Amino acid sequence: MRQDVLLARDQIDNFFAEIAGSAVHACGLGQAPEELVERHAEQGSVCLPCVDAHEERDVRFMLEGFFDPFQLAAEKRVPASQRMMRQTLRHTYLLASIHLALSCGKRLPPLIYAIMSDSGAVRHLAMIMDGNRRWAKAQGMPAVEGHRAGYNKMKQVGDWCLARGIEIVTVYAFSTENWKRSETEVGFLMSLLEHALEKELNYFTDRQIRLRILGRRDGFSSTILSLIDKAEEATKHFEKMTFAICLGYGGRAEIVDAVKEIVAEGMQSEMIDEQSIAKRLYWPNMPDPDLIVRTSGEQRLSGFLLWQSAYSELYWIDKNWPALEEADLQAALDEFSTRQRRYGA
């Protein structure tokens, strides 16, 4: 098993301890899942089976990828006829516990998805938010309304990722090429950005999300630059998730800027290596994205994270960005879990 999965066991221990000690309605372990669902449906409440010491061990075994019903049955001397029932109960308790954690706003351990899958979890998800204007056109709306809907979708996707324990989300919001768009469209995007940074910073502070803005600062007003600095400063201590927004960003521009910095420092050519460039990018030594998702059906990176995406998995979604649904995100994560990442080995 991968080392990072082994290191996550203490997080799983804490997770189950919190679930077992949670002040919610408990129900008995001896009842079948359908009985629990029926009883709680009548009461109009959400069922959370508490996990006792014995079932806790079984669930953890299943989570860690060691689950073998025959082995557990032998160890507990459970008759073979009861193996399937016990497996079903364990699965039910696991799903109910996760459901409770999410419904209470709790964050799952970041590696819980890695433990449920040998292929590992998505720790860094990068998204190309494409298709705002096409979505608006299809709805008979002006392009700016597509951008407004796209902004709201970005916040919604942030919540979906936070609930799944994803540590970093990076979105491609405004490229260096986007400055070439019409004055009306660029003006609207700038006003939307200013509103978001000034009036809706609580989206990040309430959720304890760190905000980072990546890209060239050329072209942005002094007001927006000041708001960016204030927003990054106000959220720099948050650790639940990092949300990076690429503004005035281009992958080639980022590499060029890093090289210019190296030249300005007078570094000798024999001293330059990959690390020399990586630590001079907009986010020095950013963890490479595990998965890059692009909406709208286009299948290209368009200059997004060119340095960092060398070994990223790519996933394309036919829907335009404002039409993205949570099931689409989950499908991308599920697909990622089936891929084998060998990094050239």
Secondary structure, DSSP 8 states (H G I E B T S, - for coil): --HHHHHTHHHHHHHHHHHHT-SS----TTS-HHHHHHHHHHHT--------HHHHHHHHHHHTT---HHHHHHHHT--GGGHHHHHHHHHHHHHHHHHHHHHTT----TTHHHHT-TT---SEEEEE---HHHHHHHTT--HHHHHHHHHHHHHHHHHHHHHTT-SEEEEEEEESGGGGS-HHHHHHHHHHHHHHHHH-THHHHHHTEEEEEES--TTS-HHHHHHHHHHHHHHTT--SEEEEEEEEE-HHHHHHHHHHHHHHTT--GGG--HHHHHTTSSSTT----SEEEE-TT--S-TTTTTTTTTT-EEEE-SS-GGG--HHHHHHHHHHHHH----TT-
